[in-house]
Amino acid sequence: MMYFLSKLCRPEIFQGKKKKLNYFEGWYYKIIDDKMENAYAVIPGVSYGKNLKDAHAFIQILDSNNNVNYVPYDISTFKFNEDKFEIKVGDNYFSRDKMRLNINSKDIQMKGQLLFNNIIRFPKTLFCPGIMGPFSYVPFMECYHGVVNINHDIVGQLNISGKSVDFSRGYGYIEKDWGKSFPEGWVWLQSNHFKKEDVTLMFSEAKIPWLGKSFQGFLSLLRIKEKIYIFASYTFAKIIKLDYSDNKLEVIVEDRKYRMKMKVNHSPGGALKAPKNGQMNRVIVESINAVVKVKLSDRKGNIIFEGIGTNTGLEIVKE
C-alpha cells in the first residue's frame, strides 16, 4: 500500500512493480557537452509483451548523427528502488543525480560516470504531482508522462566506442513515459540550450485514447531561470495554432495571462523503437538537432522572453 501511494506522488520512480504483460516504462536522459558537439539521448527501460518470454530490459541510444543503438538485457538484470528514483539495467545505473554506464555491445560501447548537479525538479503539489497535473491520478490511460529533471549541470566523462568525451560543464534533462502504448500520434519537442540564457522548453501534444474514446491533450513548460510557466489542458490553456508543413512546425499556446509562440525547423532524425502493447516494435523518428525559436509575451503583447534553442529534441508522429 505504501508503494502504491508513493508512486502516485513520485512519478519518477518505477511504476510497474506489479506489471508483467503489455507494459513498458522508460526514462529519457538527454546529455550534451559544453561545446554542444556531442549530444546523446540515453533511454533505459523495460518492455513486457503478450508473453513472459517477450519481457526484457533495454538501453536505447540516439546520437546527434542520428545513429540509434538498441541494447537488450535479460529482464532479471532490471532492478529498482521502491523508495526513491534509482534503477539498474545490467551493469548500468540511473538516478536523478547520476548515470553510470557500462554498455558493451557489438555496435556501441559506453563506459563512465556522469554526476548531475544544480538539479531543477518539477515543482509538485497535491493537485499537480507531476507534469500531467490531476491527470496523473486518472486510471486506465494507455500512457503517462513525467518530467524528472527540468535541467541539471553535468560533471564527468564517458568513453564512447574508444573516444573520451568530457561532458563537464554541459547540461541535461530527464523525463519518462510508462503504460501500455504511446499515443496514436503526437508532437514533442524539448530544448534547454538557449545560448547563454538559463532556459528550458518542453511541449507535447497528443491524441490520447481512454476507455474506448480519445481526446486531444497537451503539456508544456517554459522555465526562465527560477520562473516556470506551465501551459496545459488542465490549466485551461489552449492551443491556438499547431501547423506542420515544409519541415517547419509552428505552435501557439495561450492562457489568461500569457501567450507562447514556438517555431521549429525540422531536421533529419534517427529511427527509435517505441512501445505498442508493451512491446518495443513500433518505429518512430526523433531528431536532437532541431532548432526552436520561442517567444513568451503577456496578453498585452509585452515580450517577456525571446530566444533560440538548439539541440532540440523533436518528434512528429502522425496517426
C-alpha positions in Angstrom: 0.0 0.0 0.0 2.8 2.4 0.8 4.4 1.7 -2.6 1.1 2.4 -4.3 0.7 5.8 -2.6 4.3 6.6 -3.0 4.4 6.1 -6.8 1.3 8.3 -7.3 3.2 11.2 -5.7 6.5 10.4 -7.2 6.1 9.6 -10.9 9.9 9.5 -11.4 10.2 6.1 -9.5 9.4 2.8 -11.2 5.7 2.5 -11.6 5.4 -1.1 -12.8 6.1 -3.3 -9.9 3.0 -5.5 -10.5 3.1 -5.3 -14.3 4.2 -8.4 -16.2 2.3 -8.2 -19.5 1.6 -5.4 -22.1 3.6 -2.8 -20.2 6.5 -0.5 -20.8 8.4 2.0 -18.8 11.3 4.2 -20.0 13.4 7.1 -18.8 14.8 9.7 -21.3 18.2 11.1 -20.4 19.5 13.9 -22.6 23.1 14.8 -22.2 25.1 17.4 -24.2 28.6 18.6 -23.7 29.8 22.1 -23.1 30.7 22.8 -26.7 27.4 21.2 -27.9 29.4 18.9 -30.2 28.3 15.7 -28.5 24.6 15.2 -27.9 23.0 11.9 -26.8 19.7 10.6 -25.7 20.1 7.6 -23.4 16.9 5.7 -22.7 16.8 2.8 -20.2 13.6 0.9 -19.7 11.6 -2.3 -19.6 9.3 -4.0 -22.0 6.6 -6.6 -21.3 4.7 -8.0 -24.3 1.9 -10.6 -24.6 4.0 -13.4 -23.2 6.5 -13.5 -20.4 9.2 -14.7 -22.9 8.9 -11.3 -24.6 10.0 -9.4 -21.4 13.3 -7.7 -21.5 15.1 -4.6 -20.2 16.9 -2.3 -22.6 19.0 0.8 -23.2 18.4 2.7 -26.3 20.9 5.4 -27.5 20.4 8.2 -30.1 23.3 10.5 -31.0 23.4 13.8 -32.9 24.5 12.0 -36.1 21.1 10.1 -36.0 22.7 6.8 -35.1 20.5 4.6 -33.0 21.6 1.6 -30.9 19.1 -0.7 -29.1 20.8 -2.9 -26.5 18.6 -5.6 -24.9 19.2 -7.1 -21.5 17.6 -10.0 -19.7 14.7 -8.8 -17.6 16.3 -10.3 -14.5 19.0 -7.7 -14.7 16.5 -4.8 -14.1 16.4 -3.6 -10.5 14.6 -0.7 -8.9 14.3 1.1 -5.6 10.7 1.4 -4.2 11.6 4.4 -2.1 13.4 6.7 -4.5 14.3 7.0 -8.2 17.0 4.5 -8.7 17.2 1.8 -11.3 19.7 -0.6 -12.7 19.9 -2.3 -16.2 22.6 -4.9 -16.2 25.8 -3.1 -15.0 24.3 0.3 -15.7 22.9 2.6 -13.0 20.4 5.5 -13.4 19.1 8.0 -10.8 18.1 11.7 -10.6 21.7 12.8 -9.8 23.9 10.1 -11.5 24.3 7.9 -14.6 26.9 5.2 -14.6 27.3 3.3 -17.9 28.9 0.0 -18.8 27.5 -0.8 -22.2 29.4 -3.3 -24.3 27.6 -4.3 -27.4 29.0 -5.1 -30.8 27.8 -1.7 -32.2 28.5 0.7 -29.3 30.5 0.8 -26.1 29.8 3.5 -23.5 31.6 3.4 -20.1 31.9 6.0 -17.4 30.0 8.1 -14.9 28.2 11.4 -15.1 27.1 13.3 -12.0 24.2 15.8 -12.2 24.4 18.9 -10.1 22.2 22.1 -9.6 19.2 20.0 -10.3 15.9 21.8 -11.1 13.0 19.5 -10.3 9.4 19.8 -11.5 7.5 21.6 -8.7 5.0 19.3 -7.2 1.7 19.9 -5.3 -1.1 17.5 -4.3 -3.1 18.8 -7.2 -0.1 18.5 -9.5 2.2 15.7 -8.5 3.8 15.8 -12.0 3.6 17.5 -15.4 0.3 15.7 -16.1 -1.3 17.6 -13.2 -4.6 15.9 -12.0 -4.5 13.5 -14.9 -1.7 11.8 -13.0 -4.5 10.2 -10.9 -6.7 9.1 -13.8 -6.7 5.3 -14.2 -6.6 3.2 -17.4 -4.7 5.7 -19.5 -2.5 4.0 -22.1 0.5 6.3 -21.5 1.6 8.5 -18.6 4.3 11.1 -18.8 6.6 12.6 -16.2 9.4 15.2 -16.0 12.2 14.3 -13.6 14.9 16.9 -14.0 13.9 20.1 -15.9 17.6 21.0 -16.0 20.9 19.9 -14.5 24.6 20.5 -14.8 26.9 17.6 -15.7 30.3 16.6 -14.3 32.1 13.6 -15.7 33.4 11.8 -18.8 32.3 8.9 -20.9 34.4 6.7 -23.1 32.2 6.1 -26.2 33.5 3.4 -28.6 37.1 4.3 -27.8 36.6 8.1 -27.8 36.8 10.0 -24.5 34.1 12.7 -24.3 34.1 15.2 -21.5 30.5 16.3 -20.5 31.6 18.5 -17.7 30.1 22.0 -17.8 27.4 20.6 -20.1 23.8 20.1 -19.0 20.9 17.8 -19.5 17.3 16.8 -18.9 15.4 13.8 -17.7 11.8 12.7 -18.4 9.9 9.4 -18.6 6.9 7.6 -20.0 5.1 4.4 -18.8 2.0 2.5 -19.6 0.8 0.2 -22.4 1.4 2.1 -25.7 2.5 5.5 -26.9 -0.4 7.6 -28.4 -1.6 7.1 -32.0 0.0 10.4 -33.0 1.8 13.2 -31.2 4.2 16.2 -31.3 7.0 16.5 -28.8 9.9 19.0 -28.5 12.4 19.8 -25.8 15.4 22.1 -25.5 17.5 23.5 -22.7 20.2 25.0 -24.9 19.4 28.7 -25.3 22.9 30.2 -25.8 23.7 31.9 -22.5 20.2 32.1 -21.2 19.2 29.7 -18.5 16.0 28.3 -20.1 14.2 25.0 -20.6 11.3 24.4 -23.0 9.1 21.3 -23.4 6.0 20.9 -25.4 3.9 17.7 -26.0 0.6 17.3 -27.8 -1.2 14.0 -28.4 -4.4 12.2 -29.3 -4.9 10.3 -26.1 -7.0 7.1 -26.1 -9.1 6.5 -22.9 -11.8 4.0 -22.2 -12.6 3.3 -25.9 -12.6 7.0 -26.8 -9.9 9.6 -27.3 -9.2 13.3 -26.6 -6.6 15.8 -27.6 -4.3 16.9 -24.7 -1.2 18.9 -24.4 1.5 19.8 -21.8 4.1 22.5 -22.0 6.6 24.2 -19.7 8.9 27.1 -20.2 11.5 27.7 -17.4 13.3 31.0 -17.4 15.8 30.9 -14.6 13.7 30.3 -11.4 10.4 31.1 -13.0 8.4 28.2 -14.6 5.4 28.8 -16.9 3.1 25.9 -17.4 0.6 25.6 -20.3 -1.6 22.5 -20.3 -5.0 21.2 -20.8 -5.6 21.0 -17.1 -4.6 24.7 -16.6 -7.3 25.6 -19.2 -4.6 26.8 -21.6 -5.4 26.4 -25.3 -3.5 25.6 -28.5 -4.3 28.5 -30.8 -2.2 27.1 -33.7 -0.4 23.9 -34.5 0.8 23.6 -38.1 3.4 21.4 -39.7 4.4 22.0 -43.3 7.6 22.2 -45.4 9.6 20.7 -42.4 8.6 23.6 -40.2 6.4 23.3 -37.1 4.6 26.3 -35.7 2.8 26.2 -32.3 1.0 28.9 -30.4 -0.4 28.3 -26.9 -2.0 30.8 -24.5 -3.8 31.1 -21.2 -5.5 34.0 -19.4 -2.1 35.8 -18.8 0.4 34.7 -21.4 1.0 33.6 -25.0 3.9 31.4 -26.2 4.9 31.0 -29.8 7.2 28.3 -31.0 8.7 27.9 -34.5 10.8 24.8 -35.1 12.9 23.9 -38.1 12.8 20.1 -38.5 16.0 18.2 -39.1 16.7 14.5 -40.0 16.4 12.1 -37.1 17.1 8.6 -36.1 14.7 5.6 -36.0 13.9 4.8 -32.4 11.9 1.8 -31.1 8.7 2.7 -29.3 6.1 0.7 -27.4 2.9 -0.8 -28.7 1.0 -3.0 -26.2 4.2 -3.0 -24.2 6.4 -4.4 -26.9 9.1 -2.2 -28.4 8.1 -2.9 -32.0 7.0 0.4 -33.3 9.4 2.7 -35.1 9.4 6.5 -34.7 11.8 9.2 -35.8 13.4 11.6 -33.4 15.9 14.4 -34.0 18.1 16.0 -31.4 19.4 18.6 -33.9 16.3 20.7 -34.4 16.2 24.5 -33.7 13.3 26.2 -32.0 12.5 29.9 -31.8 10.3 30.8 -28.8 8.7 34.0 -27.7 6.7 34.5 -24.5 4.6 37.6 -24.0 1.8 38.7 -21.8 -1.7 39.2 -23.3 -1.0 42.9 -23.9 1.9 42.0 -26.2 4.8 42.8 -23.9 7.6 40.4 -24.6 8.9 38.5 -21.5 11.4 36.3 -23.3 12.6 35.7 -26.8 15.3 33.2 -27.7 16.6 30.4 -29.9 17.1 26.9 -28.6 19.5 24.5 -30.3 20.0 20.7 -29.9 16.2 20.5 -29.7 14.6 17.1 -29.4 11.7 16.8 -31.8 9.2 14.0 -32.6 6.3 14.5 -35.0 4.4 11.3 -35.3 1.2 11.3 -37.5 -1.7 9.0 -36.8 
